[in-house]
Amino acid sequence: MQNSSFKIWQGPSPFNGESISAIITNICRTSKNPKTGDMCQVWFLSTDISPVHAVKLGDHSVCGNCRLMPCRASSFKESCYVARRAFQAPGNVWKYNIHLDVDMGSALEAIKLAAKPIRLGGYGDPAMVPQNIIEELLENLKSVKRTKLYTAYTHQQDKPFASWIKDYAMASTHSLEESKQYWDQGWRTFRITDKPEASRFERICLNYTKGINCADCCLCDGKKCSADNRKSITIPRH
């Protein structure tokens, strides 16, 4: 049976220099996430500490100072739903794959055969890995003529090391004022709201309004160029 999980990179976090790993899963196996649909999942994880324990310390190496980390959020309800469940999928991905050797070549072959879109961030932030790693994944997927390639979100939009990811990821924001700040800087944004709402420059996530999953949508894929006038996305807190 073909492998469905690979470690595709390991190196220092640009945030604090600690060792982190990028692991891709669900290449051959179907993802059971009802919101995302069937996508390959890339997990950005601390190499030397399980996310189960890392979230208690803030997991800065892969999440930076993200305000949604449970230890920093204003309430448990407002914290990251993935981090709240670090003992489930993130913990299992780390447990069964962190020991793997890096093998990007085999991963690319498997991804091409599966021809599924990629979720860049089942856990952690894609801005924490080198730009060429993300580009290699996406260029490989483009070769199978997919038009809907991936989704990606970052909380590192104010960090110089993350400026490159504007072309690939949505800047995660928490107010309309914050979104406007990043629109002026050339980002598309993904804004969490307390109720369903959107300004004229935004639209509510299609999963919320029409039940369309991420694999069939892929609107959350950054801003391709200055002429990319697609609306940003909002989503009610979940």
N, C-alpha and C positions, 0 to 999 in steps of 0.2 A: 504494500500500500504506500502511495506517495506521501512524503512528509507534508504536513499542513502548517508547520511552524518553523521559523528560522530566526536566529539572531543575525541582524543585518549590519549592526555597528556597535562598537563599544569604545568609549573614550571619555575625556574630561568634560564635565558640565561647564558651559561658558558662564554660568551664574556663580558657581563657587569652586570649580575645579575638581569636584568629587567624581568618581567613576560612575558613568551611567551607561545603559544599554538600550538599544532599540530592537524590539522583537516583533515580528509580524506573525499573526496567527489567522486561522480560519481561511486559509488559502483553498484547501480542498473541502474542509468541513463547512457546513452551512452555519452561519451566525444565527443565533436564536434571539438576537435583540430585535424586538418588534418595531422599535422606532427607526433604527438604522436600516433594517432589512439585511440582505445577504451581502456583506462587505468584508474584504480582508481588513483585519484590525491591527494597527501598529501601536505598540505600547512602549512608552518611554519610562524606564524604571531605573531606580538606583541599583547599581550592581551589587553592592555589599550589604544592603539591608532590605528586607522585605517591605513592600508598601504597607503591610499591616502595622508595622512598627514605625515606618518612615512618616506616615501621615500624622502620628502623634507629635512628631518633632517639626512638622511643617513641610517636609519633603522638598526643601528648597532646590535641590540639584536638578529636579525635573519639572517642578511647578513654580520656581521662583518665589515671589512674594504674593502669589495669587490670593486674593482676599476671600476666595471660596473654600480654601482649605479649612477643615473643621476646627482646627485650633486657632484660626484667625477670624472666622466668620462671626457675624453679630449674633447668630443663633444657629442651632443645629439644623433647623428647617431650611435656613438660607445657605447652608454649606453645599459643596459639590456632591452631587448624588453618587458619583463614581467613587470619590474618596470615602464617603460614608460606608461604602460597601467594599472597601479595600480587601477585606477578608474573603471576598468572593472572587470575581474574575481577575482583578489585578494580582491578588495574592497567589492564585493558582497559576497564572501565566509566569510569574516570577519563580515559583516553586519548581515547575516542570521544565523551564526553558533557560533560566539564567546561567546554567552551567554550559550551555552549548557554545561551540566555537563559532566565530563569525563566518558566515557563508552567504554573501550577497549573491554570488553567481547562481547558486542553486535556487535561492529565493526568487530571483528574477525569472528563471525558467519556469518555476511553478506558478508564479503570478501571471505570466503570459498565457500559460495553458488554461488557468482558471478564468481569466478575462473578466474578473470582478472589480468593481470600484473599490477604493481604499479609504478607510477611515483613519486619518492621520492623527491619532490621539484617543485610543480606547482609554488610556490613562496617560497623564503627563502632557508636556507641551512640545510640539514639533520644532519650535524655534531653538530647542536645546541641542539639536544635532546639526552637523555641518550642512550647508546648502546643497552640496553635491549629492548627498545621500538622498534627500527628498527629490531632487531633480532626476536622479538615476531611476528611482522607482517610477516616477510619473512618465518619463520618456519611454521606459520599457512598456508601460501600459498603453501609451499612445500608439505603439507599434501594432497593437491588435485592433486599431481603428475604433476604440471606444470614444464616445463623445462626452460621456459622464464619467469622470475619472476618480474624484475623491472629495472628501470634506476635510476641513482643517480649521482650528481655532487657536488663538494665542492670547495669553495675558501678558506677553512680554513686549507689547507694542511701543513702550517708552524706553526700551533698552537698545542701545546702539548695536549690540551683537545680533539683534533680531530684525533689523531694518529690511533685510532681504526677503523676509517671509510675507511682506505686504502683498506680493504677487500671488501668494498661495493660500493664505489663511485670513480668516475674519478676526478683526480685533474685538475681543470680548469686552463689553461695556455694561454699565449698570445704571445709567441715566441718559436721558436725551441730550443733556448738556455735554456729557462725556463723549457721546457718539459724535456730536457736532465737532468737537475738538479734533477727533481723529479723521472725520470726513475732510476737514480742512488740510489734513496732512496726507490725504490721498488713500486712506484706508476705506474698505467696506467694513461694516461692523455687525456684530451679533449681540443684541441687547436683551438682557433678562428683564422682564417686567412683572409687576405684581398682579396685573390683569391683562387680558388681551388688548393690545393697543399698538398703533404704529403711526408715525408721522408720514407726511407725503413723500419722504425719501426712503421709507421702509415698507416692508410687508411682513405680515405675521407668518411664521413658519408653516409651510404647507402640510406638515404632519398634523399640526393642531387644527388647521381649518378644513383640510380635505382628506386627511388620513394617508397622504402620500409619504412613503418612507424615504430616508436619506439616499439609499441606493438608486432610487428612481428619480431623485430630484437633483442633488449635488449643486444647489445654488450657493452653498457655503464654501466657495473655493477661491476667496480672495478677490483682488482687483487686478485684472490682467494688464491694463494700460490706462493712461489718462482718459482715453475715450470710452472706457468701460463705465457706462452709466446705469448699470443694473442697481436695483434698490438693495439696501441693507436689510437685515432680517431681525425681527424681534420674536421672542418666545416667552410665554408665561412661565413663571418659576415652576420647576418640576423636580 
